[in-house]
Amino acid sequence: MVNVRKRGNVYEYNFDVAKIERKRKRITKSGFKTKAEALKQGTIAYNE
């Protein structure tokens, strides 16, 4: 599941990849101008 949030003037997406030794491994990318753009790119990254 891809999460999107606003940080300052830009949006970022993040999602969990796997648990390694009881810790969550997350992928995060920021710098998108719109929420829709961040969600679209986050979904593409999640499916890879």
N, CA, C, O and CB atoms as a CASP TS submission, in Angstrom:
PFRMAT TS
TARGET T0000
AUTHOR 0000-0000-0000
METHOD Language model
MODEL 1
PARENT N/A
ATOM      1  N   MET     1       0.843  -1.175   0.000  1.00  0.00           N
ATOM      2  CA  MET     1       0.000   0.000   0.000  1.00  0.00           C
ATOM      3  C   MET     1       0.891   1.242   0.000  1.00  0.00           C
ATOM      4  O   MET     1       1.832   1.341   0.788  1.00  0.00           O
ATOM      5  CB  MET     1      -0.960  -0.004   1.220  1.00  0.00           C
ATOM      6  N   VAL     2       0.594   2.159  -0.863  1.00  0.00           N
ATOM      7  CA  VAL     2       1.382   3.383  -1.012  1.00  0.00           C
ATOM      8  C   VAL     2       0.740   4.494  -0.193  1.00  0.00           C
ATOM      9  O   VAL     2      -0.460   4.746  -0.306  1.00  0.00           O
ATOM     10  CB  VAL     2       1.495   3.797  -2.509  1.00  0.00           C
ATOM     11  N   ASN     3       1.536   5.146   0.622  1.00  0.00           N
ATOM     12  CA  ASN     3       1.079   6.280   1.419  1.00  0.00           C
ATOM     13  C   ASN     3       1.645   7.561   0.828  1.00  0.00           C
ATOM     14  O   ASN     3       2.804   7.605   0.416  1.00  0.00           O
ATOM     15  CB  ASN     3       1.498   6.126   2.905  1.00  0.00           C
ATOM     16  N   VAL     4       0.818   8.607   0.789  1.00  0.00           N
ATOM     17  CA  VAL     4       1.243   9.907   0.267  1.00  0.00           C
ATOM     18  C   VAL     4       0.991  10.952   1.348  1.00  0.00           C
ATOM     19  O   VAL     4      -0.060  10.958   1.987  1.00  0.00           O
ATOM     20  CB  VAL     4       0.483  10.271  -1.064  1.00  0.00           C
ATOM     21  N   ARG     5       1.968  11.837   1.544  1.00  0.00           N
ATOM     22  CA  ARG     5       1.778  12.928   2.499  1.00  0.00           C
ATOM     23  C   ARG     5       2.496  14.169   2.005  1.00  0.00           C
ATOM     24  O   ARG     5       3.412  14.098   1.185  1.00  0.00           O
ATOM     25  CB  ARG     5       2.286  12.531   3.903  1.00  0.00           C
ATOM     26  N   LYS     6       2.060  15.307   2.523  1.00  0.00           N
ATOM     27  CA  LYS     6       2.640  16.584   2.128  1.00  0.00           C
ATOM     28  C   LYS     6       3.698  16.973   3.155  1.00  0.00           C
ATOM     29  O   LYS     6       3.466  16.923   4.363  1.00  0.00           O
ATOM     30  CB  LYS     6       1.545  17.690   2.005  1.00  0.00           C
ATOM     31  N   ARG     7       4.866  17.362   2.644  1.00  0.00           N
ATOM     32  CA  ARG     7       5.956  17.827   3.501  1.00  0.00           C
ATOM     33  C   ARG     7       6.399  19.184   2.979  1.00  0.00           C
ATOM     34  O   ARG     7       7.098  19.272   1.971  1.00  0.00           O
ATOM     35  CB  ARG     7       7.154  16.805   3.527  1.00  0.00           C
ATOM     36  N   GLY     8       5.999  20.211   3.652  1.00  0.00           N
ATOM     37  CA  GLY     8       6.320  21.558   3.194  1.00  0.00           C
ATOM     38  C   GLY     8       5.510  21.895   1.956  1.00  0.00           C
ATOM     39  O   GLY     8       4.280  21.909   1.999  1.00  0.00           O
ATOM     40  N   ASN     9       6.190  22.162   0.864  1.00  0.00           N
ATOM     41  CA  ASN     9       5.512  22.508  -0.387  1.00  0.00           C
ATOM     42  C   ASN     9       5.446  21.346  -1.369  1.00  0.00           C
ATOM     43  O   ASN     9       4.898  21.503  -2.460  1.00  0.00           O
ATOM     44  CB  ASN     9       6.208  23.672  -1.039  1.00  0.00           C
ATOM     45  N   VAL    10       5.986  20.193  -1.015  1.00  0.00           N
ATOM     46  CA  VAL    10       6.034  19.046  -1.925  1.00  0.00           C
ATOM     47  C   VAL    10       5.386  17.824  -1.276  1.00  0.00           C
ATOM     48  O   VAL    10       5.168  17.784  -0.065  1.00  0.00           O
ATOM     49  CB  VAL    10       7.495  18.729  -2.325  1.00  0.00           C
ATOM     50  N   TYR    11       5.084  16.829  -2.113  1.00  0.00           N
ATOM     51  CA  TYR    11       4.497  15.584  -1.644  1.00  0.00           C
ATOM     52  C   TYR    11       5.527  14.474  -1.713  1.00  0.00           C
ATOM     53  O   TYR    11       6.456  14.530  -2.519  1.00  0.00           O
ATOM     54  CB  TYR    11       3.255  15.219  -2.468  1.00  0.00           C
ATOM     55  N   GLU    12       5.364  13.459  -0.864  1.00  0.00           N
ATOM     56  CA  GLU    12       6.228  12.295  -0.891  1.00  0.00           C
ATOM     57  C   GLU    12       5.388  11.035  -0.797  1.00  0.00           C
ATOM     58  O   GLU    12       4.282  11.049  -0.256  1.00  0.00           O
ATOM     59  CB  GLU    12       7.257  12.348   0.247  1.00  0.00           C
ATOM     60  N   TYR    13       5.928   9.939  -1.333  1.00  0.00           N
ATOM     61  CA  TYR    13       5.281   8.648  -1.158  1.00  0.00           C
ATOM     62  C   TYR    13       6.206   7.745  -0.365  1.00  0.00           C
ATOM     63  O   TYR    13       7.423   7.931  -0.370  1.00  0.00           O
ATOM     64  CB  TYR    13       4.920   8.009  -2.523  1.00  0.00           C
ATOM     65  N   ASN    14       5.624   6.758   0.323  1.00  0.00           N
ATOM     66  CA  ASN    14       6.411   5.740   0.992  1.00  0.00           C
ATOM     67  C   ASN    14       5.596   4.465   1.109  1.00  0.00           C
ATOM     68  O   ASN    14       4.366   4.492   1.133  1.00  0.00           O
ATOM     69  CB  ASN    14       6.872   6.222   2.377  1.00  0.00           C
ATOM     70  N   PHE    15       6.306   3.349   1.182  1.00  0.00           N
ATOM     71  CA  PHE    15       5.661   2.050   1.372  1.00  0.00           C
ATOM     72  C   PHE    15       6.659   1.085   1.988  1.00  0.00           C
ATOM     73  O   PHE    15       7.871   1.272   1.878  1.00  0.00           O
ATOM     74  CB  PHE    15       5.115   1.493   0.028  1.00  0.00           C
ATOM     75  N   ASP    16       6.135   0.046   2.640  1.00  0.00           N
ATOM     76  CA  ASP    16       6.950  -0.979   3.268  1.00  0.00           C
ATOM     77  C   ASP    16       7.332  -2.030   2.236  1.00  0.00           C
ATOM     78  O   ASP    16       6.497  -2.468   1.445  1.00  0.00           O
ATOM     79  CB  ASP    16       6.207  -1.623   4.453  1.00  0.00           C
ATOM     80  N   VAL    17       8.598  -2.429   2.250  1.00  0.00           N
ATOM     81  CA  VAL    17       9.073  -3.461   1.336  1.00  0.00           C
ATOM     82  C   VAL    17       9.039  -4.816   2.025  1.00  0.00           C
ATOM     83  O   VAL    17       8.379  -5.740   1.549  1.00  0.00           O
ATOM     84  CB  VAL    17      10.497  -3.143   0.839  1.00  0.00           C
ATOM     85  N   ALA    18       9.745  -4.941   3.145  1.00  0.00           N
ATOM     86  CA  ALA    18       9.802  -6.214   3.863  1.00  0.00           C
ATOM     87  C   ALA    18      10.280  -5.960   5.283  1.00  0.00           C
ATOM     88  O   ALA    18      10.872  -4.923   5.583  1.00  0.00           O
ATOM     89  CB  ALA    18      10.735  -7.228   3.139  1.00  0.00           C
ATOM     90  N   LYS    19      10.014  -6.915   6.137  1.00  0.00           N
ATOM     91  CA  LYS    19      10.546  -6.847   7.484  1.00  0.00           C
ATOM     92  C   LYS    19      11.858  -7.610   7.523  1.00  0.00           C
ATOM     93  O   LYS    19      11.923  -8.771   7.119  1.00  0.00           O
ATOM     94  CB  LYS    19       9.538  -7.414   8.518  1.00  0.00           C
ATOM     95  N   ILE    20      12.900  -6.954   8.009  1.00  0.00           N
ATOM     96  CA  ILE    20      14.211  -7.568   8.128  1.00  0.00           C
ATOM     97  C   ILE    20      14.625  -7.485   9.590  1.00  0.00           C
ATOM     98  O   ILE    20      14.802  -6.397  10.137  1.00  0.00           O
ATOM     99  CB  ILE    20      15.262  -6.875   7.194  1.00  0.00           C
ATOM    100  N   GLU    21      14.775  -8.651  10.216  1.00  0.00           N
ATOM    101  CA  GLU    21      15.153  -8.736  11.627  1.00  0.00           C
ATOM    102  C   GLU    21      14.243  -7.875  12.504  1.00  0.00           C
ATOM    103  O   GLU    21      14.712  -7.100  13.338  1.00  0.00           O
ATOM    104  CB  GLU    21      16.610  -8.309  11.810  1.00  0.00           C
ATOM    105  N   ARG    22      12.943  -8.025  12.300  1.00  0.00           N
ATOM    106  CA  ARG    22      11.904  -7.325  13.074  1.00  0.00           C
ATOM    107  C   ARG    22      11.857  -5.825  12.840  1.00  0.00           C
ATOM    108  O   ARG    22      11.199  -5.115  13.601  1.00  0.00           O
ATOM    109  CB  ARG    22      12.112  -7.576  14.531  1.00  0.00           C
ATOM    110  N   LYS    23      12.528  -5.318  11.817  1.00  0.00           N
ATOM    111  CA  LYS    23      12.477  -3.905  11.483  1.00  0.00           C
ATOM    112  C   LYS    23      11.866  -3.744  10.105  1.00  0.00           C
ATOM    113  O   LYS    23      12.071  -4.580   9.225  1.00  0.00           O
ATOM    114  CB  LYS    23      13.882  -3.266  11.540  1.00  0.00           C
ATOM    115  N   ARG    24      11.115  -2.666   9.919  1.00  0.00           N
ATOM    116  CA  ARG    24      10.481  -2.398   8.635  1.00  0.00           C
ATOM    117  C   ARG    24      11.463  -1.730   7.684  1.00  0.00           C
ATOM    118  O   ARG    24      12.190  -0.812   8.065  1.00  0.00           O
ATOM    119  CB  ARG    24       9.239  -1.522   8.820  1.00  0.00           C
ATOM    120  N   LYS    25      11.474  -2.193   6.462  1.00  0.00           N
ATOM    121  CA  LYS    25      12.270  -1.569   5.414  1.00  0.00           C
ATOM    122  C   LYS    25      11.318  -0.754   4.565  1.00  0.00           C
ATOM    123  O   LYS    25      10.380  -1.303   3.986  1.00  0.00           O
ATOM    124  CB  LYS    25      13.048  -2.631   4.553  1.00  0.00           C
ATOM    125  N   ARG    26      11.545   0.554   4.482  1.00  0.00           N
ATOM    126  CA  ARG    26      10.653   1.448   3.745  1.00  0.00           C
ATOM    127  C   ARG    26      11.362   2.090   2.569  1.00  0.00           C
ATOM    128  O   ARG    26      12.560   2.368   2.609  1.00  0.00           O
ATOM    129  CB  ARG    26      10.101   2.525   4.666  1.00  0.00           C
ATOM    130  N   ILE    27      10.590   2.314   1.530  1.00  0.00           N
ATOM    131  CA  ILE    27      11.049   3.060   0.367  1.00  0.00           C
ATOM    132  C   ILE    27      10.323   4.400   0.388  1.00  0.00           C
ATOM    133  O   ILE    27       9.095   4.439   0.475  1.00  0.00           O
ATOM    134  CB  ILE    27      10.785   2.273  -0.979  1.00  0.00           C
ATOM    135  N   THR    28      11.071   5.497   0.309  1.00  0.00           N
ATOM    136  CA  THR    28      10.504   6.845   0.353  1.00  0.00           C
ATOM    137  C   THR    28      11.112   7.687  -0.757  1.00  0.00           C
ATOM    138  O   THR    28      12.315   7.626  -1.010  1.00  0.00           O
ATOM    139  CB  THR    28      10.747   7.507   1.735  1.00  0.00           C
ATOM    140  N   LYS    29      10.277   8.467  -1.408  1.00  0.00           N
ATOM    141  CA  LYS    29      10.753   9.411  -2.422  1.00  0.00           C
ATOM    142  C   LYS    29       9.914  10.678  -2.319  1.00  0.00           C
ATOM    143  O   LYS    29       8.697  10.612  -2.147  1.00  0.00           O
ATOM    144  CB  LYS    29      10.672   8.794  -3.867  1.00  0.00           C
ATOM    145  N   SER    30      10.561  11.818  -2.424  1.00  0.00           N
ATOM    146  CA  SER    30       9.900  13.096  -2.232  1.00  0.00           C
ATOM    147  C   SER    30      10.192  14.025  -3.401  1.00  0.00           C
ATOM    148  O   SER    30      11.059  13.748  -4.230  1.00  0.00           O
ATOM    149  CB  SER    30      10.342  13.737  -0.915  1.00  0.00           C
ATOM    150  N   GLY    31       9.455  15.134  -3.456  1.00  0.00           N
ATOM    151  CA  GLY    31       9.723  16.168  -4.447  1.00  0.00           C
ATOM    152  C   GLY    31       8.663  16.302  -5.518  1.00  0.00           C
ATOM    153  O   GLY    31       8.918  16.916  -6.554  1.00  0.00           O
ATOM    154  N   PHE    32       7.479  15.745  -5.304  1.00  0.00           N
ATOM    155  CA  PHE    32       6.410  15.808  -6.299  1.00  0.00           C
ATOM    156  C   PHE    32       5.549  17.041  -6.039  1.00  0.00           C
ATOM    157  O   PHE    32       5.274  17.387  -4.890  1.00  0.00           O
ATOM    158  CB  PHE    32       5.543  14.517  -6.267  1.00  0.00           C
ATOM    159  N   LYS    33       5.130  17.696  -7.108  1.00  0.00           N
ATOM    160  CA  LYS    33       4.356  18.930  -6.986  1.00  0.00           C
ATOM    161  C   LYS    33       2.899  18.682  -6.619  1.00  0.00           C
ATOM    162  O   LYS    33       2.286  19.505  -5.939  1.00  0.00           O
ATOM    163  CB  LYS    33       4.422  19.702  -8.274  1.00  0.00           C
ATOM    164  N   THR    34       2.331  17.542  -7.066  1.00  0.00           N
ATOM    165  CA  THR    34       0.925  17.253  -6.782  1.00  0.00           C
ATOM    166  C   THR    34       0.789  15.898  -6.101  1.00  0.00           C
ATOM    167  O   THR    34       1.656  15.032  -6.223  1.00  0.00           O
ATOM    168  CB  THR    34       0.090  17.285  -8.076  1.00  0.00           C
ATOM    169  N   LYS    35      -0.306  15.737  -5.390  1.00  0.00           N
ATOM    170  CA  LYS    35      -0.583  14.478  -4.704  1.00  0.00           C
ATOM    171  C   LYS    35      -0.814  13.353  -5.712  1.00  0.00           C
ATOM    172  O   LYS    35      -0.375  12.224  -5.494  1.00  0.00           O
ATOM    173  CB  LYS    35      -1.804  14.627  -3.783  1.00  0.00           C
ATOM    174  N   ALA    36      -1.503  13.659  -6.814  1.00  0.00           N
ATOM    175  CA  ALA    36      -1.784  12.658  -7.841  1.00  0.00           C
ATOM    176  C   ALA    36      -0.496  12.149  -8.479  1.00  0.00           C
ATOM    177  O   ALA    36      -0.365  10.956  -8.750  1.00  0.00           O
ATOM    178  CB  ALA    36      -2.709  13.239  -8.915  1.00  0.00           C
ATOM    179  N   GLU    37       0.449  13.045  -8.717  1.00  0.00           N
ATOM    180  CA  GLU    37       1.723  12.655  -9.310  1.00  0.00           C
ATOM    181  C   GLU    37       2.510  11.741  -8.367  1.00  0.00           C
ATOM    182  O   GLU    37       3.102  10.756  -8.807  1.00  0.00           O
ATOM    183  CB  GLU    37       2.553  13.900  -9.658  1.00  0.00           C
ATOM    184  N   ALA    38       2.516  12.064  -7.080  1.00  0.00           N
ATOM    185  CA  ALA    38       3.211  11.235  -6.098  1.00  0.00           C
ATOM    186  C   ALA    38       2.565   9.857  -5.993  1.00  0.00           C
ATOM    187  O   ALA    38       3.267   8.850  -5.896  1.00  0.00           O
ATOM    188  CB  ALA    38       3.217  11.922  -4.726  1.00  0.00           C
ATOM    189  N   LEU    39       1.245   9.803  -6.012  1.00  0.00           N
ATOM    190  CA  LEU    39       0.543   8.530  -5.933  1.00  0.00           C
ATOM    191  C   LEU    39       0.810   7.674  -7.157  1.00  0.00           C
ATOM    192  O   LEU    39       0.997   6.463  -7.038  1.00  0.00           O
ATOM    193  CB  LEU    39      -0.947   8.758  -5.774  1.00  0.00           C
ATOM    194  N   LYS    40       0.829   8.286  -8.327  1.00  0.00           N
ATOM    195  CA  LYS    40       1.083   7.549  -9.578  1.00  0.00           C
ATOM    196  C   LYS    40       2.489   6.944  -9.571  1.00  0.00           C
ATOM    197  O   LYS    40       2.660   5.760  -9.860  1.00  0.00           O
ATOM    198  CB  LYS    40       0.911   8.484 -10.807  1.00  0.00           C
ATOM    199  N   GLN    41       3.478   7.748  -9.244  1.00  0.00           N
ATOM    200  CA  GLN    41       4.866   7.249  -9.213  1.00  0.00           C
ATOM    201  C   GLN    41       5.073   6.226  -8.097  1.00  0.00           C
ATOM    202  O   GLN    41       5.833   5.271  -8.262  1.00  0.00           O
ATOM    203  CB  GLN    41       5.848   8.417  -9.033  1.00  0.00           C
ATOM    204  N   GLY    42       4.406   6.423  -6.972  1.00  0.00           N
ATOM    205  CA  GLY    42       4.506   5.463  -5.871  1.00  0.00           C
ATOM    206  C   GLY    42       3.911   4.120  -6.234  1.00  0.00           C
ATOM    207  O   GLY    42       4.451   3.082  -5.852  1.00  0.00           O
ATOM    208  N   THR    43       2.821   4.118  -6.957  1.00  0.00           N
ATOM    209  CA  THR    43       2.186   2.873  -7.397  1.00  0.00           C
ATOM    210  C   THR    43       3.076   2.136  -8.385  1.00  0.00           C
ATOM    211  O   THR    43       3.184   0.911  -8.331  1.00  0.00           O
ATOM    212  CB  THR    43       0.816   3.159  -8.032  1.00  0.00           C
ATOM    213  N   ILE    44       3.711   2.868  -9.282  1.00  0.00           N
ATOM    214  CA  ILE    44       4.628   2.241 -10.241  1.00  0.00           C
ATOM    215  C   ILE    44       5.814   1.608  -9.495  1.00  0.00           C
ATOM    216  O   ILE    44       6.201   0.478  -9.796  1.00  0.00           O
ATOM    217  CB  ILE    44       5.134   3.289 -11.284  1.00  0.00           C
ATOM    218  N   ALA    45       6.381   2.319  -8.541  1.00  0.00           N
ATOM    219  CA  ALA    45       7.516   1.797  -7.780  1.00  0.00           C
ATOM    220  C   ALA    45       7.105   0.585  -6.934  1.00  0.00           C
ATOM    221  O   ALA    45       7.873  -0.369  -6.809  1.00  0.00           O
ATOM    222  CB  ALA    45       8.103   2.897  -6.878  1.00  0.00           C
ATOM    223  N   TYR    46       5.920   0.617  -6.366  1.00  0.00           N
ATOM    224  CA  TYR    46       5.429  -0.485  -5.529  1.00  0.00           C
ATOM    225  C   TYR    46       5.241  -1.755  -6.354  1.00  0.00           C
ATOM    226  O   TYR    46       5.533  -2.848  -5.872  1.00  0.00           O
ATOM    227  CB  TYR    46       4.104  -0.097  -4.850  1.00  0.00           C
ATOM    228  N   ASN    47       4.759  -1.629  -7.585  1.00  0.00           N
ATOM    229  CA  ASN    47       4.520  -2.789  -8.436  1.00  0.00           C
ATOM    230  C   ASN    47       5.813  -3.409  -8.960  1.00  0.00           C
ATOM    231  O   ASN    47       5.824  -4.576  -9.349  1.00  0.00           O
ATOM    232  CB  ASN    47       3.639  -2.399  -9.596  1.00  0.00           C
ATOM    233  N   GLU    48       6.888  -2.649  -8.973  1.00  0.00           N
ATOM    234  CA  GLU    48       8.180  -3.198  -9.400  1.00  0.00           C
ATOM    235  C   GLU    48       8.747  -4.015  -8.277  1.00  0.00           C
ATOM    236  O   GLU    48       9.834  -4.577  -8.410  1.00  0.00           O
ATOM    237  CB  GLU    48       9.170  -2.081  -9.815  1.00  0.00           C
TER
END
